[in-house]
Amino acid sequence: MRVHSRFLLNTPRIELWPAWLLRARASADARILARASRVLRRKRDGRYLAAVLGEGLMPLQPRLAREPGIDEALDLLDAPPRLSGALEPGGLPPTLLQARLDALGLDAEAYARRTGLATIAEPEVLALAGFDRYRRPLWLRPDAARAWERMRAAAARDGVVLEAISGYRSHDYQLGIFERKLARGLAVADILAVNAAPGFSEHHGGDALDIGTPDEPPAEASFEATPAFDWLSRHAGGHGFTMSYPRGNPHGIVYEPWHWRFRGPAAER
């Protein structure tokens, strides 16, 4: 029986996904995914680039050899890190960050000075921490994944249901959020009030997640009135999680009672 990988391998432009977690977009995809161990997926638009089969690499796009970042992805495929539940990955170099900010007319240094936010690297490896409210794979750093699963189980024992709304997001995904909102007519300044600039979101690090509870709308201040928030306020610190953006935070980000970041066991902080 095939053992399903629970790790996402990451490069600046391409992600190497466990094939069993991906949805087929056509009947041909379904046949390939059923045989594949991993799929190379372009971050920018989610397009499947190639599948790793028992007999070798199957290109899913023409001119794969010319795909930006393909050499890094293939090198990682040829020499993957030793994966275990205890693995704590390093961060990717933010070599493409300023290009992403240029698309929004932002300067990284000026934005960092104004907000007090630091650039956050994407992890080289992420672990599957279950699924979010929308049945999407929830990716977190291995330490954060273990802590989230323990905290969710502890809440359940107290009769409280915690749901993940979102976890890891790449720099490219964050840029896509801005582009979609710009297309709806919002200004960059308005978007920055509720979304950190690409490269500066805590979600990039794989140690932050948005938390909700059933029958409560996602990412709304009303979450603070729920039993789930009350439980988190009393117990999250013991699991290594803190709320990043309380009211009046120095970064100019709106109050986010749903956004929590794993910073390690309380004894280590």
GIJO-V20557 format. One record per residue. N is the residue number from 1. RES is the residue in one letter. PHI is phi in radians with two decimals (999 if undefined). PSI is psi in whole degrees, -180 to 180 (* if undefined). D_CENTER is the distance of its C-alpha to the mean C-alpha in Angstrom with 2 decimals. Layout:
BEGIN
n=N res=RES phi=PHI psi=PSI d_center=D_CENTER
n=N res=RES phi=PHI psi=PSI d_center=D_CENTER
END
This chain:
BEGIN
n=1 res=M phi=999 psi=134 d_center=29.33
n=2 res=R phi=-1.18 psi=135 d_center=26.12
n=3 res=V phi=-1.56 psi=125 d_center=23.58
n=4 res=H phi=-1.48 psi=126 d_center=20.06
n=5 res=S phi=-1.18 psi=145 d_center=17.45
n=6 res=R phi=-2.04 psi=24 d_center=14.51
n=7 res=F phi=-2.19 psi=140 d_center=12.70
n=8 res=L phi=-1.81 psi=124 d_center=10.56
n=9 res=L phi=-1.63 psi=140 d_center=12.34
n=10 res=N phi=-2.25 psi=137 d_center=11.02
n=11 res=T phi=-2.27 psi=169 d_center=13.35
n=12 res=P phi=-1.01 psi=-32 d_center=13.41
n=13 res=R phi=-1.99 psi=-22 d_center=14.31
n=14 res=I phi=-2.34 psi=138 d_center=13.82
n=15 res=E phi=-1.84 psi=143 d_center=11.62
n=16 res=L phi=-1.86 psi=101 d_center=13.88
n=17 res=W phi=-1.60 psi=145 d_center=13.06
n=18 res=P phi=-1.08 psi=126 d_center=15.32
n=19 res=A phi=-1.09 psi=-31 d_center=17.66
n=20 res=W phi=-1.17 psi=-15 d_center=18.30
n=21 res=L phi=-1.64 psi=-5 d_center=14.96
n=22 res=L phi=-1.70 psi=148 d_center=15.60
n=23 res=R phi=-1.61 psi=138 d_center=18.00
n=24 res=A phi=-1.24 psi=137 d_center=21.16
n=25 res=R phi=-1.80 psi=-5 d_center=21.92
n=26 res=A phi=-2.80 psi=166 d_center=25.59
n=27 res=S phi=-1.09 psi=-35 d_center=28.09
n=28 res=A phi=-1.13 psi=-39 d_center=27.99
n=29 res=D phi=-1.04 psi=-42 d_center=24.24
n=30 res=A phi=-1.05 psi=-42 d_center=24.95
n=31 res=R phi=-1.16 psi=-39 d_center=27.61
n=32 res=I phi=-1.26 psi=-45 d_center=25.55
n=33 res=L phi=-1.10 psi=-32 d_center=22.45
n=34 res=A phi=-1.13 psi=-24 d_center=24.94
n=35 res=R phi=-1.81 psi=-14 d_center=26.16
n=36 res=A phi=-1.51 psi=152 d_center=23.10
n=37 res=S phi=-1.65 psi=-40 d_center=21.23
n=38 res=R phi=-2.44 psi=159 d_center=18.38
n=39 res=V phi=-2.28 psi=133 d_center=17.56
n=40 res=L phi=-1.46 psi=123 d_center=16.73
n=41 res=R phi=-2.18 psi=125 d_center=14.53
n=42 res=R phi=-1.20 psi=130 d_center=14.68
n=43 res=K phi=-1.16 psi=-39 d_center=11.55
n=44 res=R phi=-1.05 psi=-39 d_center=13.78
n=45 res=D phi=-2.35 psi=4 d_center=14.98
n=46 res=G phi=1.33 psi=8 d_center=13.65
n=47 res=R phi=-1.21 psi=138 d_center=17.19
n=48 res=Y phi=-1.35 psi=127 d_center=18.18
n=49 res=L phi=-1.76 psi=-39 d_center=20.09
n=50 res=A phi=-2.83 psi=155 d_center=21.64
n=51 res=A phi=-2.07 psi=142 d_center=21.94
n=52 res=V phi=-1.67 psi=111 d_center=22.95
n=53 res=L phi=-1.90 psi=170 d_center=26.10
n=54 res=G phi=-1.04 psi=-33 d_center=28.70
n=55 res=E phi=-1.58 psi=-1 d_center=30.99
n=56 res=G phi=2.38 psi=-166 d_center=28.57
n=57 res=L phi=-1.53 psi=128 d_center=26.11
n=58 res=M phi=-1.89 psi=112 d_center=26.59
n=59 res=P phi=-1.12 psi=140 d_center=25.69
n=60 res=L phi=-1.96 psi=-2 d_center=24.41
n=61 res=Q phi=-2.33 psi=148 d_center=24.95
n=62 res=P phi=-1.20 psi=155 d_center=28.13
n=63 res=R phi=0.97 psi=45 d_center=28.49
n=64 res=L phi=-1.02 psi=-36 d_center=25.52
n=65 res=A phi=-1.09 psi=-21 d_center=27.09
n=66 res=R phi=-1.66 psi=-1 d_center=26.71
n=67 res=E phi=-1.15 psi=125 d_center=22.98
n=68 res=P phi=-0.98 psi=131 d_center=21.42
n=69 res=G phi=1.51 psi=0 d_center=19.49
n=70 res=I phi=-1.17 psi=-35 d_center=21.01
n=71 res=D phi=-1.11 psi=-42 d_center=22.95
n=72 res=E phi=-1.09 psi=-41 d_center=20.03
n=73 res=A phi=-1.14 psi=-42 d_center=18.35
n=74 res=L phi=-1.21 psi=-35 d_center=21.75
n=75 res=D phi=-1.09 psi=-42 d_center=22.43
n=76 res=L phi=-1.18 psi=-36 d_center=19.34
n=77 res=L phi=-1.15 psi=-39 d_center=20.47
n=78 res=D phi=-1.29 psi=-30 d_center=23.96
n=79 res=A phi=-2.36 psi=69 d_center=23.11
n=80 res=P phi=-1.22 psi=155 d_center=19.94
n=81 res=P phi=-1.14 psi=157 d_center=19.35
n=82 res=R phi=-1.25 psi=116 d_center=21.05
n=83 res=L phi=-1.68 psi=130 d_center=18.56
n=84 res=S phi=-2.67 psi=168 d_center=19.25
n=85 res=G phi=-1.11 psi=-19 d_center=17.89
n=86 res=A phi=-1.63 psi=-3 d_center=18.90
n=87 res=L phi=-1.09 psi=131 d_center=17.11
n=88 res=E phi=-2.10 psi=109 d_center=15.49
n=89 res=P phi=-1.38 psi=159 d_center=14.12
n=90 res=G phi=-1.44 psi=-177 d_center=15.01
n=91 res=G phi=-1.86 psi=152 d_center=13.24
n=92 res=L phi=-1.35 psi=147 d_center=13.64
n=93 res=P phi=-1.18 psi=136 d_center=16.36
n=94 res=P phi=-1.46 psi=51 d_center=15.55
n=95 res=T phi=-1.18 psi=-24 d_center=18.39
n=96 res=L phi=-1.76 psi=4 d_center=17.25
n=97 res=L phi=-1.08 psi=-50 d_center=16.20
n=98 res=Q phi=-1.11 psi=-33 d_center=19.63
n=99 res=A phi=-1.09 psi=-38 d_center=20.03
n=100 res=R phi=-1.18 psi=-39 d_center=17.07
n=101 res=L phi=-1.24 psi=-33 d_center=18.66
n=102 res=D phi=-1.00 psi=-35 d_center=22.05
n=103 res=A phi=-1.11 psi=-21 d_center=21.12
n=104 res=L phi=-1.88 psi=3 d_center=20.92
n=105 res=G phi=1.26 psi=30 d_center=23.93
n=106 res=L phi=-1.98 psi=146 d_center=22.21
n=107 res=D phi=-1.87 psi=128 d_center=23.16
n=108 res=A phi=-1.04 psi=-46 d_center=20.65
n=109 res=E phi=-1.17 psi=-43 d_center=23.40
n=110 res=A phi=-1.14 psi=-41 d_center=24.92
n=111 res=Y phi=-1.13 psi=-42 d_center=21.75
n=112 res=A phi=-1.11 psi=-41 d_center=21.00
n=113 res=R phi=-1.13 psi=-40 d_center=24.63
n=114 res=R phi=-1.24 psi=-37 d_center=24.69
n=115 res=T phi=-1.76 psi=-21 d_center=21.68
n=116 res=G phi=1.33 psi=9 d_center=21.63
n=117 res=L phi=-1.51 psi=147 d_center=17.89
n=118 res=A phi=-1.77 psi=155 d_center=16.98
n=119 res=T phi=-1.21 psi=145 d_center=14.95
n=120 res=I phi=-2.21 psi=123 d_center=11.84
n=121 res=A phi=-1.37 psi=151 d_center=11.32
n=122 res=E phi=-1.39 psi=143 d_center=8.48
n=123 res=P phi=-1.21 psi=154 d_center=9.41
n=124 res=E phi=-1.29 psi=-28 d_center=11.86
n=125 res=V phi=-2.44 psi=139 d_center=11.05
n=126 res=L phi=-2.23 psi=151 d_center=8.55
n=127 res=A phi=-1.90 psi=147 d_center=10.38
n=128 res=L phi=-1.28 psi=123 d_center=10.60
n=129 res=A phi=-1.98 psi=37 d_center=11.05
n=130 res=G phi=1.60 psi=-149 d_center=12.82
n=131 res=F phi=-2.33 psi=153 d_center=12.07
n=132 res=D phi=-1.51 psi=-174 d_center=11.41
n=133 res=R phi=-0.97 psi=-30 d_center=14.41
n=134 res=Y phi=-1.71 psi=14 d_center=14.33
n=135 res=R phi=1.14 psi=25 d_center=14.32
n=136 res=R phi=-1.55 psi=147 d_center=11.07
n=137 res=P phi=-1.02 psi=134 d_center=9.63
n=138 res=L phi=-1.75 psi=113 d_center=7.45
n=139 res=W phi=-1.79 psi=132 d_center=5.67
n=140 res=L phi=-2.49 psi=164 d_center=6.56
n=141 res=R phi=-1.02 psi=150 d_center=9.14
n=142 res=P phi=-0.95 psi=-41 d_center=12.38
n=143 res=D phi=-1.18 psi=-41 d_center=14.13
n=144 res=A phi=-1.18 psi=-36 d_center=11.69
n=145 res=A phi=-1.10 psi=-45 d_center=11.55
n=146 res=R phi=-1.11 psi=-42 d_center=15.32
n=147 res=A phi=-1.15 psi=-41 d_center=15.77
n=148 res=W phi=-1.08 psi=-45 d_center=13.91
n=149 res=E phi=-1.13 psi=-38 d_center=16.04
n=150 res=R phi=-1.18 psi=-42 d_center=19.09
n=151 res=M phi=-1.16 psi=-42 d_center=18.68
n=152 res=R phi=-1.09 psi=-41 d_center=18.26
n=153 res=A phi=-1.16 psi=-39 d_center=21.31
n=154 res=A phi=-1.13 psi=-41 d_center=23.27
n=155 res=A phi=-1.10 psi=-41 d_center=22.78
n=156 res=A phi=-1.08 psi=-37 d_center=23.93
n=157 res=R phi=-1.13 psi=-25 d_center=27.01
n=158 res=D phi=-1.62 psi=8 d_center=27.80
n=159 res=G phi=1.43 psi=18 d_center=27.55
n=160 res=V phi=-1.98 psi=131 d_center=24.34
n=161 res=V phi=-1.77 psi=120 d_center=21.50
n=162 res=L phi=-1.84 psi=131 d_center=17.97
n=163 res=E phi=-2.04 psi=140 d_center=15.37
n=164 res=A phi=-1.41 psi=133 d_center=11.61
n=165 res=I phi=-1.66 psi=-42 d_center=10.95
n=166 res=S phi=-2.84 psi=155 d_center=7.18
n=167 res=G phi=-2.18 psi=-117 d_center=4.55
n=168 res=Y phi=-1.07 psi=137 d_center=1.18
n=169 res=R phi=-2.35 psi=135 d_center=2.97
n=170 res=S phi=-1.32 psi=165 d_center=5.82
n=171 res=H phi=-0.99 psi=-41 d_center=9.17
n=172 res=D phi=-1.13 psi=-40 d_center=10.66
n=173 res=Y phi=-1.09 psi=-41 d_center=8.66
n=174 res=Q phi=-1.11 psi=-40 d_center=9.62
n=175 res=L phi=-1.07 psi=-39 d_center=13.04
n=176 res=G phi=-1.08 psi=-36 d_center=13.30
n=177 res=I phi=-1.04 psi=-45 d_center=13.08
n=178 res=F phi=-1.10 psi=-44 d_center=15.93
n=179 res=E phi=-1.11 psi=-39 d_center=17.83
n=180 res=R phi=-1.17 psi=-39 d_center=17.93
n=181 res=K phi=-1.26 psi=-36 d_center=19.18
n=182 res=L phi=-1.09 psi=-38 d_center=21.61
n=183 res=A phi=-1.14 psi=-24 d_center=22.92
n=184 res=R phi=-1.51 psi=1 d_center=23.76
n=185 res=G phi=1.76 psi=3 d_center=25.83
n=186 res=L phi=-1.34 psi=151 d_center=23.88
n=187 res=A phi=-1.54 psi=155 d_center=24.47
n=188 res=V phi=-0.99 psi=-42 d_center=21.95
n=189 res=A phi=-1.06 psi=-38 d_center=23.38
n=190 res=D phi=-1.19 psi=-39 d_center=22.81
n=191 res=I phi=-1.18 psi=-37 d_center=19.14
n=192 res=L phi=-1.15 psi=-17 d_center=18.70
n=193 res=A phi=-1.24 psi=-23 d_center=20.17
n=194 res=V phi=-2.16 psi=-14 d_center=17.21
n=195 res=N phi=-2.29 psi=130 d_center=14.28
n=196 res=A phi=-1.18 psi=152 d_center=13.86
n=197 res=A phi=-1.11 psi=152 d_center=14.67
n=198 res=P phi=-0.91 psi=133 d_center=12.37
n=199 res=G phi=1.66 psi=-12 d_center=12.01
n=200 res=F phi=-2.08 psi=-2 d_center=12.71
n=201 res=S phi=-1.38 psi=138 d_center=9.92
n=202 res=E phi=-1.10 psi=-22 d_center=9.13
n=203 res=H phi=-1.11 psi=-24 d_center=5.48
n=204 res=H phi=-1.09 psi=-32 d_center=5.73
n=205 res=G phi=-1.36 psi=-9 d_center=7.38
n=206 res=G phi=1.29 psi=13 d_center=5.45
n=207 res=D phi=-2.09 psi=10 d_center=8.49
n=208 res=A phi=-2.17 psi=148 d_center=8.21
n=209 res=L phi=-2.61 psi=154 d_center=8.17
n=210 res=D phi=-1.60 psi=133 d_center=10.56
n=211 res=I phi=-2.04 psi=139 d_center=13.48
n=212 res=G phi=-2.34 psi=-169 d_center=16.29
n=213 res=T phi=-2.62 psi=152 d_center=19.41
n=214 res=P phi=-0.96 psi=143 d_center=21.45
n=215 res=D phi=1.21 psi=12 d_center=23.56
n=216 res=E phi=-2.01 psi=129 d_center=21.84
n=217 res=P phi=-1.06 psi=148 d_center=20.20
n=218 res=P phi=-1.30 psi=146 d_center=16.53
n=219 res=A phi=0.93 psi=50 d_center=15.89
n=220 res=E phi=-2.19 psi=146 d_center=19.64
n=221 res=A phi=-1.06 psi=-21 d_center=21.80
n=222 res=S phi=-1.09 psi=-15 d_center=23.86
n=223 res=F phi=-1.02 psi=-27 d_center=21.40
n=224 res=E phi=-1.16 psi=-16 d_center=23.39
n=225 res=A phi=-1.63 psi=5 d_center=26.41
n=226 res=T phi=-1.65 psi=156 d_center=24.99
n=227 res=P phi=-1.01 psi=-30 d_center=25.86
n=228 res=A phi=-1.11 psi=-45 d_center=22.17
n=229 res=F phi=-1.17 psi=-40 d_center=21.87
n=230 res=D phi=-1.03 psi=-43 d_center=25.23
n=231 res=W phi=-1.12 psi=-46 d_center=24.16
n=232 res=L phi=-1.06 psi=-41 d_center=21.04
n=233 res=S phi=-1.04 psi=-33 d_center=23.36
n=234 res=R phi=-1.61 psi=-27 d_center=25.71
n=235 res=H phi=-2.14 psi=-19 d_center=23.67
n=236 res=A phi=-1.05 psi=-38 d_center=20.06
n=237 res=G phi=-1.01 psi=-36 d_center=21.48
n=238 res=G phi=-1.17 psi=-18 d_center=23.13
n=239 res=H phi=-1.77 psi=5 d_center=19.87
n=240 res=G phi=1.60 psi=8 d_center=18.47
n=241 res=F phi=-1.83 psi=142 d_center=16.46
n=242 res=T phi=-2.29 psi=152 d_center=17.59
n=243 res=M phi=-1.39 psi=126 d_center=17.25
n=244 res=S phi=-1.42 psi=-34 d_center=16.19
n=245 res=Y phi=-2.23 psi=76 d_center=18.07
n=246 res=P phi=-1.24 psi=176 d_center=21.43
n=247 res=R phi=-1.06 psi=140 d_center=24.23
n=248 res=G phi=1.24 psi=23 d_center=25.67
n=249 res=N phi=-1.15 psi=152 d_center=22.84
n=250 res=P phi=-1.31 psi=-2 d_center=23.80
n=251 res=H phi=-1.66 psi=-4 d_center=20.92
n=252 res=G phi=1.33 psi=17 d_center=22.20
n=253 res=I phi=-1.66 psi=140 d_center=19.18
n=254 res=V phi=-1.04 psi=158 d_center=20.35
n=255 res=Y phi=-1.01 psi=125 d_center=20.62
n=256 res=E phi=-2.25 psi=83 d_center=17.46
n=257 res=P phi=-1.18 psi=-11 d_center=18.63
n=258 res=W phi=-1.58 psi=-13 d_center=15.57
n=259 res=H phi=-1.74 psi=118 d_center=13.07
n=260 res=W phi=-2.26 psi=142 d_center=13.28
n=261 res=R phi=-2.15 psi=137 d_center=12.24
n=262 res=F phi=-1.42 psi=122 d_center=13.37
n=263 res=R phi=-2.08 psi=11 d_center=16.02
n=264 res=G phi=1.77 psi=165 d_center=17.99
n=265 res=P phi=-0.93 psi=146 d_center=21.11
n=266 res=A phi=-0.97 psi=-34 d_center=23.39
n=267 res=A phi=-1.18 psi=-19 d_center=26.07
n=268 res=E phi=-1.64 psi=-7 d_center=24.13
n=269 res=R phi=-1.66 psi=* d_center=23.41
END
